[in-house]
Structure formats: C-alpha cells, structure tokens
C-alpha cells in the first residue's frame, strides 16, 4: 500500500508510528515486555486487513488546541482503503471521506459534493519494496538489544495483568525522575521537530486549490505548535501507556498519554498534554467500502494544482 496514502491517516497517529512509539517505551526484560512484544510482532507481521478507530487531542493547560477522530478500513493485500477523518484545530475544522480503490485515490470534504480522484502512480521498485516492508517493520535482534540496554531500568514499571476473558492488559506509568535521562534530553529536539512540521503549508492555507490534496487539508486544520512557542526548560512530565492484548495475541487497543512542560519566550509556564486512543478491530476480517462515482461530480487530479472536471 502506498506510503503517502497511509500517511494521510497519520494526522491522527494511526499508523506504525504508534506501534513504534509504544513498543520503544515497553522494551524491558519483564513479563509485561515479553507479552507486549509477542503481541506486537503477531499484530504487525500477520496483518492483512484491519479497521482502525482513533481519537486524539492536544491541550495547552486547559485549552484544547486540536482534536481528531478517524475510522479507517484497510486491506493490505488488495491495497484498498475506506474511511473518514475529522480534524478540529485552532485554524478550523475539516471532515474527509477517503477511499483507495481500483488503482485510484478518492476523497471529498464534508462541505462539498465534489470527489477528487488521483491515479495511483507506483514507483517501479515500489512493489518489491512493499513485499519487503513487512519483514522490515520489526526491529532486528541487535536493535532490540540496544533498546533493552537503554530502557532496561524501567522493567519494574511495566505490568501485565491477565483477564478472566483471556485478554491481557499491559500498563506503564512514568513520572518525572522515572523517565530516562536520554529520553529527557531528546524532548526539546522532538518538540522543535513537531513545531517545524506543523508549519507545513501555512503560508497559502487559504488557497481553495488545497481541496485537491487531502494531506494539506488536514495540516491546515492542525494546531501550529509555533503558536505555543515553548523555548526553555522543555521536559517530559509524564508518560502513560495502556495496551489490551486479545486472546488471539493481537493488540486490540492502546491508550497513550504524554505531558510536556516548558516556558514560552515571556517566561510563562505551560503544560502540554496529548492523548491518543487507538482501537484495532476486524483484524484479517475487514473489507473496505467502495464508492461508485457514476453521476457524481468528479475532479481528476493530475498534480498539486492541476485538474480537469467530469460530471
């Protein structure tokens, strides 16, 4: 499946990134770690189709900066996708319906009856890379060993609780001094990177032509972290992870909460809190919906600002 199309959903964090972030946090030599890693591998390496529901929000103290809701159905083998993404941020709100079918990407906004269609142009080497991508999604044994060494002191903080229904709940709560120094040292750099990314396409965000690019539509309505403007003393205040593993040893739900603290250019203290909840259902039993474009107003998208119409 084309990486760019999947990245459209990453605006709400629903991709391998979440698996990666939470996996890194859980790497330590305990039963909680072993249970989580086993389920993570089984979920990623055996995934053919899935329904992903995700909700996320970011707050500055008690002020809501951005909220996202999404539900996507994906068939990895057939390279088809359907679903919707809603983003409400400081710059406005947008609702997108998304499809990938028959070698085309299709999308429309909730404010319009126009469907934008773009032919899926594969890289000549893309398919071969896709075939290899599943094996490369998991860390090598050497990489796992390095991460174990870095995060190993957290082993006593990770718990695995078995439920009567055969599920397991993985939990991790870190506050202040419990967060490794190497992770804290990366916090200012991570915040700067997020701030830089949040400025994409702001200069011409009022251009109507952006309706022809779903990723730009989402970015335009996400918060610009430059507005928060944290400059000094940026630290991770707390990290909380809860993951539910199904009786089939697949990750069915993850909740990640993280809090940053820091001061802006005027010396005013801020606490940024982010939360993300992801639910995976219909694993290897999901069939994405399709859209019949007959009789609908369609714009064929050839490039960033180029298109032609058909009714």
Beta strands, then each sheet from edge to edge (+ up, - down):
strand 1: 49-60
strand 2: 63-75
strand 3: 80-89
strand 4: 92-101
strand 5: 104-109
strand 6: 114-119
strand 7: 158-162
strand 8: 168-175
strand 9: 230-245
strand 10: 251-264
strand 11: 269-281
strand 12: 297-301
strand 13: 307-310
sheet 1: 7+ 8- 9+ 10- 11+ 1- 2+ 3- 4+ 5- 6+ 12+ 13-
end
